[in-house]
C-alpha cells in the first residue's frame, strides 16, 4: 500500500494534523518520495486533556472500551464537556491552527501538476473534515456540497461509533452519556 502511494498516486506531501501526543503514540510510516509536514491542530487542548488524565492513553484511543471510558468521564466533567463542544470554534479561531491550515492551503496551491497530497488526523473526521471543507470552498464548492461531504464522515465512522455505543452500554452508561458519544 505504501508503494502504491508513491508510484500509483505520486504522493508528494503528507500533512499530519495530529498533536504531538497522538504522533508519539502512533507514528506514521514513512512513504518513499514524499515529504511529511506536521501541522498540529488542537495541540494545547489535547495536551491539557492528557495532563488532566482524562485522555491519557492514546495508544488505545481506537479501542471502544477506552473511548467509552473517556466519553463517560467527559459527560461527568462540565469542563471537559464544554471543551468537547468547542472543538470547531477552537479550530476556526486559534491563531496557530489557522496558520497551519494556511500552510496546508498554500502548499496545495503550489503542488506540482501530477503530484498528490494527503492530509490526516487520528480519525479523519474533525480536523481533516475542516481542512477538506476549506479546500472545497477554495475550489468553489457551495456550502451545501461541503456540508454533504462532511456528513459522509459520519457514515464511514458509523462502525466505530456503533462499537463505542455498545461498549458504553455494556459499561452501564446512561442515555445522556450515550448521546455524548455522538457529540464527540
N, C-alpha and C positions, 0 to 999 in steps of 0.2 A: 504494500500500500504506500509506503514512504517513497518507493521507487517511482510509482505512478505520479505522485505529486510533483516530482522533478521532471520526469520525462514526458508523461502524457499531458499534464496540466501546466507545465512550465512555471511552477510556483517560484516566485522570486522573493517574496517577502511574507513574513508571518507576524501579525500583530497580536501580542499576548496582552489581554486586558485584565488579567488576574492580579490579585495582590501578591506581595512577597510571600505571605504565609501559604497561599494556595500553590504558588510556584515551588516553594520548598517542599511541600507535601507531595506534589505530583509534577515533577519536572517534565518539560516537553522533550520528546525525542528530536534529535537533530534531523533536518531534512536537507540532504546534499543540494547545493545550488541555490539555497535560499538564505536570506538574512532574517534573523529574528529581531523584532523591535518590541521592547517591553514598554507598554503604556498603561501603568496601573490605574485602575478605577476602583474607587471605594477602599483604597488602602487604609486610610485612617479609621473608617468605620469598622472594617474587618479586624484591624489591629486592636481597637477598643473592645470588640466582642471577644476576641481571643484572650486579651488580658483579663477580661472580666470572668473568664472561664465558661462563658455561655456557648462558645463555638470554638472549642479548643482542640478538636481532633479532625483536622482537615484531611487526614489520610482516610477517614471513614465517612466523609461527608456524603458520599454517594450511597451509603448504607441506609436503608429506610428506617431502621431502628434508631440510628444516631440522629437522623434528620427529625424523626418524630420527637425524640428527646429534646432537641434544640427548640423545636416549634412549641412544645409544651412549656418549656422554660420561658419562651418569648410571650406566650399567652398569659403567663402569670406575672410578668415583669412589665409594667407600663412603660418604662424607659425603652426596653427592647422592642415592645410593640410599636411605639411611636417611631423608633428608628427604622423598623422594617417597613412601615407605611411611607417613610420619607425617602426611599431609595431613589425614585425618579427625580424628585426635586434636588437631591444631592447631586445626582449625575448631571442635571441640567445647570446647576448653579455653582458647583465647586470649580474654582479657577484652575486647579491642577488638572482635573478631569477634562475641563473644556479645552485646555491647551493640548492634552493628549489626543482628544478627538480631532482637534485642528491638525495635529501632526499626521494622524491617520488619513484624513481627507486630503491634505496637501501631498502626502506620499502617493496616494492613489491617483491624484491628478497628473503626476509625472511618471507614472508606471509605464515602462516601455511597452509598445504595442506587442501583443502576442505573449505577454507575461501575465501571471496571475498573482493575486494576493489572497491571503486567508486571515481572518480575524477570529479570535476565540476568547472565551472566558471559561468559567468552570462548568456552566450548564448550557451556555449558548442561548440564553433567554433574555435577560435584562440588559446587561452591558453590551452584548453583541446585538441584541434587538434594537437598542438605542442607536448603535453605530449603523446598523443596516437601514434604519429609518432615516437617518441623516443622509446616507449615501443615496437612497431612493429619492429623497427630497431634492438633493443636489442634481440628480439626473432628470428632475422634472415630474416625478410621480406625484399624483394628487393624494391628499390626506386619506381618502377612502381606501386606495390601494395600499398605502403604507400601513394603515390600521389592519386591513385584512391580512397583509403579510405578517405583521407582528402577531396576530391572533393564531397563526399557524404554529407558533412555538408551543402554544397550549396543547395542540393536537399531538405534536411529537413528544411532548413532555408528559402526556397523559398516563403512560405506563408507569413512569416514576411516581407521579402524583398518586396513582392508584395503590402502588406498593407502600407509600408512606402513610396513606389513609388507613390501609389495612393494618399496618403495624401500630399506628396510633390508637386505633380502636382496640387492638389486642392489648395495648398498654393501659387501656381504661380512659383514654381521652374523652372529654365531653364534647357536645356539639359545637360549642364556641371554639374549642381547641382545634377541632376538625376543620371548621371554617377558616381558621388561621392558616392552615396548610395551603389553601387556595390563594391567600393574600401574599404569601412569601415568594 
